Amino acid sequence: MSSSFERYQKRRLISSYFSVVISIALVLFLLGILGLLMLNAKKVADLFKEQVTVTIYLKDSAKDVEVKQLEKSLALADYVKSTTYVTKEQAAESMKAENGDDFMEFLGFNPLWNNIDVNLKADYLTSEKLEELAASVSEKNFVEEVKYDKDLVSLMNSRVKKISFWVLLLSAIFTLIAVLLINSSIRLSVYAKRFTIKTMQMVGATKRFIRKPFVWKSIKLGIIGAILALVALGFIVYYIDQAFPELQLRQSPLLIGGLFLLVFISGIVITWISTHFATQRFLNLKTDQLY
């Protein structure tokens, strides 16, 4: 009879440990995903910003030397990511491919201009910098016009600021929820052994002596949960790197490694602190308060 009861208790204990490990793994996995989002939020925003094109239209009278000098000076500027020279013939071919109609057959001539497409680095994509660039380039007598989407730039910058704020706020909220969930799981695990704790205390064991095995057991469960979370997170990182190579995750091994280390340490620290306070609570209770 006692053997059957012991097996039942052992199964309950294993089930309790299993639920704690799964809870820790899921919470740490979500924290890792959130960390990935935070690390790559700026990269994603920068990718969108660097797609904004400033087009410099050149007069037909522009000399090749002047155009090349302008393109070279722009390419060497700190705030410029890339420049592309597009002839009027190339522009006409692009429009023909997009629209499916050859407008030159209808007009009898090519009304387009040669142009230089300029993409700025994300940190410099501000209305002020674009106005400064447009003003300096427009001073050249062989430049016909400088165009870019002002409304899009303003909208993009304001949206990026809002998104960054909400990402930080959600990160703080989810981190708090993660700590509370892990703490709840640990407390339930310790609660199941509250009578054992009180019995050890009654026979003269010190609080530190009683607390030590519970803390070490929880740390081990935290390590197992963290490893499971990191394995799942590794698959996610691999998938994102394959699906979105422009994020260049593999070119940031220190950031990814730092995130993985943070998740692993979080699993240990949160379980350690939660177990410490959970056992302390039951150690301070009177016997009749355990029921």
Backbone hydrogen bonds in HBPLUS format (Angstrom, degrees):
<---DONOR---> <-ACCEPTOR-->    atom                        ^
c    i                          cat <-CA-CA->   ^        H-A-AA   ^      H-
h    n   atom  resd res      DA  || num        DHA   H-A  angle D-A-AA Bond
n    s   type  num  typ     dist DA aas  dist angle  dist       angle   num
A0005-PHE N   A0001-MET O   2.99 MM   4  6.32 152.8  2.07 145.0 152.9     1
A0006-GLU N   A0002-SER O   2.84 MM   4  6.08 151.5  1.92 147.0 154.9     2
A0007-ARG N   A0003-SER O   2.97 MM   4  6.25 155.1  2.03 147.6 153.9     3
A0008-TYR N   A0004-SER O   2.99 MM   4  6.21 151.9  2.07 141.7 149.8     4
A0009-GLN N   A0005-PHE O   2.90 MM   4  6.16 157.4  1.95 148.6 154.4     5
A0010-LYS N   A0006-GLU O   2.83 MM   4  6.03 152.0  1.91 144.9 153.2     6
A0011-ARG N   A0007-ARG O   2.89 MM   4  6.14 156.0  1.94 147.4 153.2     7
A0012-ARG N   A0008-TYR O   2.99 MM   4  6.24 158.1  2.04 146.9 153.0     8
A0013-LEU N   A0009-GLN O   2.90 MM   4  6.11 150.4  1.99 143.7 152.0     9
A0014-ILE N   A0010-LYS O   2.91 MM   4  6.19 161.7  1.95 151.2 155.5    10
A0015-SER N   A0011-ARG O   2.87 MM   4  6.04 159.3  1.91 148.4 154.8    11
A0016-SER N   A0012-ARG O   2.89 MM   4  6.07 148.9  1.99 140.9 149.6    12
A0017-TYR N   A0013-LEU O   2.91 MM   4  6.22 161.4  1.94 151.9 156.3    13
A0018-PHE N   A0014-ILE O   2.83 MM   4  6.01 157.4  1.88 148.5 155.4    14
A0019-SER N   A0015-SER O   3.01 MM   4  6.20 160.1  2.05 146.4 150.8    15
A0020-VAL N   A0016-SER O   3.04 MM   4  6.27 154.2  2.10 146.7 153.9    16
A0021-VAL N   A0017-TYR O   2.92 MM   4  6.16 163.3  1.95 153.5 157.5    17
A0022-ILE N   A0018-PHE O   2.97 MM   4  6.19 165.6  1.99 153.1 156.9    18
A0023-SER N   A0019-SER O   2.93 MM   4  6.02 158.1  1.97 142.8 149.4    19
A0024-ILE N   A0020-VAL O   2.89 MM   4  6.11 164.5  1.91 152.5 156.7    20
A0025-ALA N   A0021-VAL O   2.85 MM   4  6.03 163.4  1.88 151.4 156.4    21
A0026-LEU N   A0022-ILE O   2.90 MM   4  6.06 165.8  1.93 153.3 156.5    22
A0027-VAL N   A0023-SER O   3.03 MM   4  6.16 166.2  2.05 150.7 154.8    23
A0028-LEU N   A0024-ILE O   2.91 MM   4  6.02 166.8  1.92 153.9 158.0    24
A0029-PHE N   A0025-ALA O   2.85 MM   4  5.92 147.9  1.95 142.7 152.2    25
A0030-LEU N   A0026-LEU O   3.00 MM   4  6.25 158.6  2.05 148.0 152.7    26
A0031-LEU N   A0027-VAL O   2.95 MM   4  6.25 152.1  2.03 145.1 153.5    27
A0032-GLY N   A0028-LEU O   2.85 MM   4  6.08 149.5  1.94 142.9 151.2    28
A0033-ILE N   A0029-PHE O   2.92 MM   4  6.26 154.4  1.98 149.5 156.2    29
A0034-LEU N   A0030-LEU O   2.94 MM   4  6.14 156.8  2.00 145.4 151.9    30
A0035-GLY N   A0031-LEU O   2.84 MM   4  6.11 147.8  1.95 142.1 151.5    31
A0036-LEU N   A0032-GLY O   2.87 MM   4  6.20 153.0  1.94 147.8 154.8    32
A0037-LEU N   A0033-ILE O   2.93 MM   4  6.22 155.6  1.99 146.5 153.2    33
A0038-MET N   A0034-LEU O   2.95 MM   4  6.25 156.2  2.01 147.0 153.1    34
A0039-LEU N   A0035-GLY O   2.89 MM   4  6.12 160.3  1.93 151.3 156.8    35
A0040-ASN N   A0036-LEU O   2.93 MM   4  6.06 148.3  2.04 147.1 155.2    36
A0041-ALA N   A0037-LEU O   2.81 MM   4  5.64 115.9  2.23 141.1 154.8    37
A0044-VAL N   A0040-ASN O   2.92 MM   4  6.12 163.3  1.94 154.6 157.8    38
A0045-ALA N   A0041-ALA O   2.99 MM   4  6.20 162.5  2.02 146.7 152.0    39
A0046-ASP N   A0042-LYS O   2.76 MM   4  5.93 156.5  1.81 148.7 155.7    40
A0047-LEU N   A0043-LYS O   2.88 MM   4  6.12 150.1  1.97 145.9 154.0    41
A0048-PHE N   A0044-VAL O   3.17 MM   4  6.51 158.1  2.22 149.9 154.2    42
A0049-LYS N   A0045-ALA O   2.97 MM   4  6.23 159.9  2.01 149.1 155.3    43
A0050-GLU N   A0046-ASP O   2.88 MM   4  6.00 159.5  1.92 151.7 156.5    44
A0051-GLN N   A0048-PHE O   3.17 MM   3  5.35 158.0  2.22 104.4 111.0    45
A0052-VAL N   A0049-LYS O   3.11 MM   3  5.73 162.4  2.15 115.5 120.9    46
A0054-VAL N   A0118-VAL O   2.81 MM  64  5.00 173.7  1.82 153.1 155.3    47
A0118-VAL N   A0054-VAL O   2.78 MM  64  5.00 162.1  1.81 147.0 153.1    48
A0055-THR N   A0147-LYS O   2.86 MM  92  5.27 161.1  1.89 164.5 164.3    49
A0147-LYS N   A0055-THR O   2.90 MM  92  5.27 167.1  1.92 152.9 156.6    50
A0056-ILE N   A0116-ILE O   2.91 MM  60  5.08 167.9  1.92 143.8 148.0    51
A0116-ILE N   A0056-ILE O   2.91 MM  60  5.08 150.6  2.00 136.0 145.2    52
A0057-TYR N   A0145-GLU O   2.77 MM  88  5.16 158.5  1.82 164.0 168.0    53
A0144-GLU N   A0057-TYR O   2.79 MM  87  5.41 145.5  1.91 138.3 147.7    54
A0145-GLU N   A0057-TYR O   3.38 MM  88  5.16 158.6  2.43 127.0 130.1    55
A0058-LEU N   A0114-ASN O   2.81 MM  56  5.43 172.4  1.81 164.6 161.9    56
A0059-LYS N   A0142-PHE O   2.92 MM  83  5.45 174.0  1.93 149.0 151.0    57
A0062-ALA N   A0059-LYS O   3.01 MM   3  5.39 165.1  2.03 112.7 117.2    58
A0067-VAL N   A0063-LYS O   3.01 MM   4  6.32 163.1  2.04 156.9 161.6    59
A0068-LYS N   A0064-ASP O   2.91 MM   4  6.07 163.0  1.94 151.0 155.6    60
A0069-GLN N   A0065-VAL O   2.95 MM   4  6.10 154.5  2.02 145.8 152.9    61
A0070-LEU N   A0066-GLU O   2.98 MM   4  6.19 159.7  2.02 147.9 153.2    62
A0071-GLU N   A0067-VAL O   2.91 MM   4  6.13 164.5  1.94 151.2 155.7    63
A0072-LYS N   A0068-LYS O   2.88 MM   4  5.98 156.8  1.94 144.7 151.3    64
A0073-SER N   A0069-GLN O   2.93 MM   4  6.08 160.6  1.97 147.6 152.9    65
A0074-LEU N   A0070-LEU O   3.00 MM   4  6.18 153.7  2.07 148.1 155.1    66
A0075-ALA N   A0071-GLU O   2.95 MM   4  6.11 157.6  2.00 145.1 151.6    67
A0076-LEU N   A0072-LYS O   3.05 MM   4  6.23 142.4  2.19 144.4 153.4    68
A0077-ALA N   A0074-LEU O   3.13 MM   3  5.19 150.2  2.23 101.2 110.3    69
A0080-VAL N   A0077-ALA O   3.35 MM   3  5.54 163.2  2.38 107.5 112.5    70
A0121-LYS N   A0079-TYR O   2.89 MM  42  5.56 166.6  1.91 140.8 143.7    71
A0081-LYS N   A0119-ASN O   2.75 MM  38  5.59 152.9  1.82 146.6 155.7    72
A0082-SER N   A0119-ASN O   3.22 MM  37  5.35 156.9  2.27 141.6 146.1    73
A0119-ASN N   A0082-SER O   2.97 MM  37  5.35 170.7  1.98 157.9 159.1    74
A0084-THR N   A0117-ASP O   2.85 MM  33  5.06 146.4  1.96 142.5 152.2    75
A0117-ASP N   A0084-THR O   2.77 MM  33  5.06 163.0  1.80 154.8 153.2    76
A0086-VAL N   A0115-ASN O   2.78 MM  29  5.31 178.0  1.78 166.0 166.7    77
A0115-ASN N   A0086-VAL O   2.85 MM  29  5.31 168.5  1.86 158.7 162.6    78
A0091-ALA N   A0087-THR O   2.97 MM   4  6.26 156.9  2.03 151.0 157.9    79
A0092-ALA N   A0088-LYS O   2.97 MM   4  6.10 149.0  2.06 136.9 144.9    80
A0093-GLU N   A0089-GLU O   2.97 MM   4  6.26 154.3  2.04 146.2 152.9    81
A0094-SER N   A0090-GLN O   2.98 MM   4  6.22 151.9  2.06 145.2 152.8    82
A0095-MET N   A0091-ALA O   3.02 MM   4  6.28 157.9  2.07 146.6 152.2    83
A0096-LYS N   A0092-ALA O   2.92 MM   4  6.10 152.5  2.00 144.9 153.1    84
A0097-ALA N   A0093-GLU O   2.92 MM   4  6.13 152.8  1.99 144.0 151.0    85
A0098-GLU N   A0094-SER O   2.97 MM   4  6.19 149.9  2.06 145.2 153.4    86
A0099-ASN N   A0095-MET O   2.88 MM   4  5.93 168.5  1.89 151.3 154.7    87
A0100-GLY N   A0096-LYS O   2.70 MM   4  5.17 141.1  1.85 133.5 144.1    88
A0105-GLU N   A0102-ASP O   3.28 MM   3  5.81 143.9  2.41 109.9 117.8    89
A0106-PHE N   A0103-PHE O   3.15 MM   3  5.22 125.0  2.46  95.4 109.0    90
A0107-LEU N   A0103-PHE O   2.93 MM   4  6.24 160.0  1.97 152.5 158.3    91
A0108-GLY N   A0104-MET O   2.64 MM   4  5.23 149.3  1.73 135.1 145.2    92
A0124-TYR N   A0121-LYS O   2.93 MM   3  5.60 151.6  2.02 121.2 129.8    93
A0125-LEU N   A0122-ALA O   3.16 MM   3  5.26 165.6  2.19 108.1 112.4    94
A0126-THR N   A0124-TYR O   2.83 MM   2  5.70 128.0  2.10 112.2  96.0    95
A0130-LEU N   A0126-THR O   2.99 MM   4  6.20 162.6  2.02 156.7 161.8    96
A0131-GLU N   A0127-SER O   2.96 MM   4  6.08 154.4  2.02 144.5 151.4    97
A0132-GLU N   A0128-GLU O   2.96 MM   4  6.18 155.7  2.02 145.6 152.5    98
A0133-LEU N   A0129-LYS O   2.91 MM   4  6.14 158.2  1.96 147.3 152.9    99
A0134-ALA N   A0130-LEU O   2.88 MM   4  6.04 166.3  1.90 149.5 153.5   100
A0135-ALA N   A0131-GLU O   2.91 MM   4  6.03 157.4  1.96 146.6 152.8   101
A0136-SER N   A0132-GLU O   3.04 MM   4  6.21 163.5  2.07 149.1 153.1   102
A0137-VAL N   A0133-LEU O   3.00 MM   4  6.14 162.7  2.03 154.2 158.8   103
A0138-SER N   A0134-ALA O   2.96 MM   4  5.90 153.9  2.03 142.6 150.2   104
A0140-LYS N   A0137-VAL O   3.16 MM   3  5.86 162.6  2.19 118.8 123.5   105
A0143-VAL N   A0140-LYS O   3.18 MM   3  5.64 166.7  2.20 117.1 120.0   106
A0153-VAL N   A0149-ASP O   3.18 MM   4  6.45 157.5  2.23 148.2 153.8   107
A0154-SER N   A0150-LYS O   3.06 MM   4  6.34 167.1  2.08 157.1 159.7   108
A0155-LEU N   A0151-ASP O   2.92 MM   4  6.04 164.5  1.94 149.7 154.6   109
A0156-MET N   A0152-LEU O   2.84 MM   4  5.91 159.1  1.88 147.5 153.7   110
A0157-ASN N   A0153-VAL O   3.03 MM   4  6.19 164.7  2.05 151.5 154.8   111
A0158-SER N   A0154-SER O   3.10 MM   4  6.27 160.5  2.14 148.0 153.3   112
A0159-ARG N   A0155-LEU O   2.95 MM   4  6.08 157.4  2.00 148.7 155.2   113
A0160-VAL N   A0156-MET O   2.93 MM   4  6.07 155.5  2.00 148.0 154.7   114
A0161-LYS N   A0157-ASN O   3.21 MM   4  6.39 156.1  2.27 141.8 147.2   115
A0162-LYS N   A0158-SER O   3.14 MM   4  6.40 158.1  2.19 144.3 150.1   116
A0163-ILE N   A0159-ARG O   2.84 MM   4  6.04 165.9  1.86 155.1 159.0   117
A0164-SER N   A0160-VAL O   2.94 MM   4  6.05 159.1  1.99 146.8 152.4   118
A0165-PHE N   A0161-LYS O   3.08 MM   4  6.29 155.7  2.14 144.5 150.6   119
A0166-TRP N   A0162-LYS O   3.03 MM   4  6.33 163.4  2.06 153.5 157.3   120
A0167-VAL N   A0163-ILE O   2.88 MM   4  6.04 152.6  1.95 149.9 157.8   121
A0168-LEU N   A0164-SER O   3.09 MM   4  6.28 160.0  2.13 146.5 151.1   122
A0169-LEU N   A0165-PHE O   2.98 MM   4  6.24 157.7  2.03 147.6 154.3   123
A0170-LEU N   A0166-TRP O   2.84 MM   4  5.95 167.2  1.86 149.2 152.8   124
A0171-SER N   A0167-VAL O   2.89 MM   4  5.98 148.3  1.99 140.7 150.1   125
A0172-ALA N   A0168-LEU O   3.05 MM   4  6.31 156.2  2.11 146.1 151.1   126
A0173-ILE N   A0169-LEU O   3.02 MM   4  6.33 159.2  2.06 149.6 155.5   127
A0174-PHE N   A0170-LEU O   2.83 MM   4  5.96 171.5  1.84 154.9 157.2   128
A0175-THR N   A0171-SER O   2.93 MM   4  5.99 150.8  2.02 143.2 151.5   129
A0176-LEU N   A0172-ALA O   3.11 MM   4  6.30 156.9  2.16 143.5 149.1   130
A0177-ILE N   A0173-ILE O   2.94 MM   4  6.25 159.7  1.98 150.3 156.4   131
A0178-ALA N   A0174-PHE O   2.81 MM   4  5.95 155.3  1.87 144.9 151.8   132
A0179-VAL N   A0175-THR O   3.04 MM   4  6.30 160.6  2.08 148.3 152.5   133
A0180-LEU N   A0176-LEU O   3.00 MM   4  6.26 160.7  2.04 150.0 155.5   134
A0181-LEU N   A0177-ILE O   2.85 MM   4  6.07 155.8  1.91 152.4 158.8   135
A0182-ILE N   A0178-ALA O   3.04 MM   4  6.24 170.3  2.05 154.4 156.6   136
A0183-ASN N   A0179-VAL O   2.89 MM   4  5.96 158.3  1.93 145.7 153.0   137
A0184-SER N   A0180-LEU O   2.86 MM   4  5.99 149.1  1.95 141.3 149.4   138
A0185-SER N   A0181-LEU O   3.01 MM   4  6.30 160.2  2.05 149.9 154.4   139
A0186-ILE N   A0182-ILE O   2.97 MM   4  6.21 162.7  2.01 154.0 158.4   140
A0187-ARG N   A0183-ASN O   2.92 MM   4  6.07 159.6  1.96 146.8 152.8   141
A0188-LEU N   A0184-SER O   3.00 MM   4  6.24 154.4  2.07 147.9 154.2   142
A0189-SER N   A0185-SER O   3.13 MM   4  6.37 150.8  2.21 141.6 149.4   143
A0190-VAL N   A0186-ILE O   2.91 MM   4  6.23 156.4  1.97 153.8 160.2   144
A0191-TYR N   A0187-ARG O   2.75 MM   4  5.85 151.0  1.83 144.7 153.8   145
A0192-ALA N   A0188-LEU O   3.25 MM   4  6.45 145.3  2.38 140.2 146.2   146
A0193-LYS N   A0190-VAL O   2.88 MM   3  5.34 150.8  1.97 110.8 120.4   147
A0194-ARG N   A0191-TYR O   3.16 MM   3  5.07 162.2  2.20 113.3 111.1   148
A0197-ILE N   A0193-LYS O   3.05 MM   4  6.36 157.5  2.10 154.3 160.7   149
A0198-LYS N   A0194-ARG O   3.04 MM   4  6.29 162.0  2.07 145.9 150.2   150
A0199-THR N   A0195-PHE O   2.86 MM   4  6.02 153.8  1.93 144.7 152.2   151
A0200-MET N   A0196-THR O   3.00 MM   4  6.19 163.2  2.03 150.6 154.2   152
A0201-GLN N   A0197-ILE O   3.03 MM   4  6.26 150.7  2.12 144.4 153.0   153
A0202-MET N   A0198-LYS O   2.89 MM   4  6.11 147.9  1.99 144.2 152.9   154
A0203-VAL N   A0199-THR O   3.18 MM   4  6.47 138.7  2.36 144.9 154.4   155
A0205-ALA N   A0200-MET O   3.08 MM   5  5.60 154.0  2.15 161.4 154.0   156
A0204-GLY N   A0201-GLN O   3.17 MM   3  5.36 159.5  2.21 106.4 110.5   157
A0210-ILE N   A0206-THR O   2.97 MM   4  6.26 158.5  2.02 153.0 158.8   158
A0211-ARG N   A0207-LYS O   2.85 MM   4  5.94 158.2  1.89 148.8 155.3   159
A0212-LYS N   A0208-ARG O   3.01 MM   4  6.00 149.6  2.11 146.8 153.1   160
A0215-VAL N   A0211-ARG O   2.97 MM   4  6.16 160.9  2.01 161.9 168.2   161
A0216-TRP N   A0212-LYS O   2.99 MM   4  6.21 167.3  2.00 158.8 161.9   162
A0217-LYS N   A0213-PRO O   2.95 MM   4  6.00 156.2  2.01 141.6 148.3   163
A0218-SER N   A0214-PHE O   2.99 MM   4  6.17 160.3  2.03 146.3 151.6   164
A0219-ILE N   A0215-VAL O   2.88 MM   4  6.12 153.4  1.95 149.1 157.0   165
A0220-LYS N   A0216-TRP O   3.01 MM   4  6.24 157.3  2.06 145.8 151.4   166
A0221-LEU N   A0217-LYS O   3.00 MM   4  6.33 156.3  2.05 146.7 153.4   167
A0222-GLY N   A0218-SER O   2.74 MM   4  5.98 149.0  1.83 145.0 154.8   168
A0223-ILE N   A0219-ILE O   2.84 MM   4  6.14 148.8  1.93 148.1 156.1   169
A0224-ILE N   A0220-LYS O   3.00 MM   4  6.29 161.8  2.03 150.0 154.4   170
A0225-GLY N   A0221-LEU O   2.89 MM   4  6.07 164.5  1.91 149.4 154.0   171
A0226-ALA N   A0222-GLY O   2.85 MM   4  5.97 152.3  1.92 142.3 150.4   172
A0227-ILE N   A0223-ILE O   2.90 MM   4  6.14 155.0  1.97 148.6 154.9   173
A0228-LEU N   A0224-ILE O   3.03 MM   4  6.34 163.2  2.06 152.6 156.5   174
A0229-ALA N   A0225-GLY O   2.96 MM   4  6.17 156.3  2.01 145.3 152.3   175
A0230-LEU N   A0226-ALA O   2.85 MM   4  6.07 152.3  1.93 147.3 154.9   176
A0231-VAL N   A0227-ILE O   2.96 MM   4  6.21 152.4  2.04 149.9 156.8   177
A0232-ALA N   A0228-LEU O   3.15 MM   4  6.41 166.0  2.17 149.6 152.5   178
A0233-LEU N   A0229-ALA O   2.85 MM   4  6.02 152.9  1.92 143.6 152.4   179
A0234-GLY N   A0230-LEU O   2.77 MM   4  5.89 143.8  1.90 140.7 150.1   180
A0235-PHE N   A0231-VAL O   3.20 MM   4  6.59 151.1  2.29 146.0 152.0   181
A0236-ILE N   A0232-ALA O   3.15 MM   4  6.48 153.3  2.23 143.9 151.3   182
A0237-VAL N   A0233-LEU O   2.90 MM   4  6.18 160.1  1.94 151.9 156.8   183
A0238-TYR N   A0234-GLY O   2.98 MM   4  6.19 159.8  2.03 146.7 152.2   184
A0239-TYR N   A0235-PHE O   2.92 MM   4  6.14 159.3  1.96 147.5 153.2   185
A0240-ILE N   A0236-ILE O   2.89 MM   4  6.11 166.6  1.90 155.2 158.6   186
A0241-ASP N   A0237-VAL O   2.92 MM   4  6.06 156.6  1.98 147.0 153.7   187
A0242-GLN N   A0238-TYR O   3.01 MM   4  6.24 146.2  2.13 143.7 152.5   188
A0243-ALA N   A0239-TYR O   2.83 MM   4  6.03 159.5  1.87 153.9 160.0   189
A0244-PHE N   A0240-ILE O   2.72 MM   4  5.59 156.8  1.77 147.9 154.2   190
A0247-LEU N   A0244-PHE O   3.10 MM   3  5.92 166.0  2.12 123.1 127.1   191
A0248-GLN N   A0245-PRO O   2.97 MM   3  5.42 151.4  2.06 112.0 120.5   192
A0251-GLN N   A0248-GLN O   3.11 MM   3  5.31 146.0  2.23 100.9 111.1   193
A0252-SER N   A0249-LEU O   2.99 MM   3  5.35 160.8  2.03 113.4 116.9   194
A0256-ILE N   A0252-SER O   3.14 MM   4  6.42 171.0  2.15 159.5 161.8   195
A0257-GLY N   A0253-PRO O   2.76 MM   4  5.73 157.3  1.81 142.0 149.9   196
A0258-GLY N   A0254-LEU O   2.80 MM   4  5.85 151.3  1.89 139.2 147.5   197
A0259-LEU N   A0255-LEU O   2.92 MM   4  6.17 151.2  2.00 144.5 152.3   198
A0260-PHE N   A0256-ILE O   2.96 MM   4  6.24 162.0  1.99 152.4 156.7   199
A0261-LEU N   A0257-GLY O   2.92 MM   4  6.12 158.3  1.96 147.7 154.0   200
A0262-LEU N   A0258-GLY O   2.90 MM   4  6.06 152.7  1.97 143.0 150.8   201
A0263-VAL N   A0259-LEU O   2.96 MM   4  6.25 156.3  2.02 150.5 156.4   202
A0264-PHE N   A0260-PHE O   2.98 MM   4  6.23 160.2  2.02 148.1 153.5   203
A0265-ILE N   A0261-LEU O   2.90 MM   4  6.11 167.6  1.91 153.8 156.9   204
A0266-SER N   A0262-LEU O   2.86 MM   4  5.94 151.6  1.94 143.1 151.8   205
A0267-GLY N   A0263-VAL O   3.08 MM   4  6.34 151.3  2.17 145.7 151.9   206
A0268-ILE N   A0264-PHE O   3.37 MM   4  6.76 145.9  2.49 141.8 150.1   207
A0268-ILE N   A0265-ILE O   3.12 MM   3  5.19 122.7  2.46  96.2 110.3   208
A0269-VAL N   A0265-ILE O   2.85 MM   4  6.07 177.3  1.85 164.4 164.5   209
A0270-ILE N   A0266-SER O   2.91 MM   4  5.75 166.6  1.93 148.8 153.2   210
A0272-TRP N   A0268-ILE O   2.94 MM   4  6.04 155.8  2.00 148.7 156.3   211
A0273-ILE N   A0269-VAL O   2.93 MM   4  6.12 171.6  1.93 157.2 158.6   212
A0274-SER N   A0270-ILE O   2.91 MM   4  5.96 164.9  1.93 149.1 154.2   213
A0275-THR N   A0271-THR O   2.94 MM   4  5.94 161.4  1.98 144.2 149.3   214
A0276-HIS N   A0272-TRP O   2.98 MM   4  6.12 157.5  2.03 146.8 153.5   215
A0277-PHE N   A0273-ILE O   3.12 MM   4  6.37 168.5  2.13 155.8 156.9   216
A0278-ALA N   A0274-SER O   2.93 MM   4  6.01 150.1  2.02 143.8 153.3   217
A0279-THR N   A0275-THR O   2.93 MM   4  5.97 171.1  1.94 152.3 154.4   218
A0280-GLN N   A0276-HIS O   3.04 MM   4  6.09 152.3  2.11 139.5 148.2   219
A0281-ARG N   A0277-PHE O   3.01 MM   4  6.09 146.1  2.13 137.4 145.0   220
A0282-PHE N   A0278-ALA O   3.37 MM   4  6.74 157.9  2.43 145.5 149.2   221
A0283-LEU N   A0279-THR O   2.89 MM   4  6.08 144.9  2.01 147.8 158.7   222
A0284-ASN N   A0280-GLN O   3.10 MM   4  6.25 137.8  2.28 140.5 149.6   223
A0285-LEU N   A0282-PHE O   3.37 MM   3  5.13 151.1  2.46  92.1 100.2   224
A0289-GLN N   A0286-LYS O   2.98 MM   3  5.32 149.5  2.07 109.6 119.4   225
A0290-LEU N   A0287-THR O   3.22 MM   3  5.60 166.5  2.24 112.6 116.5   226
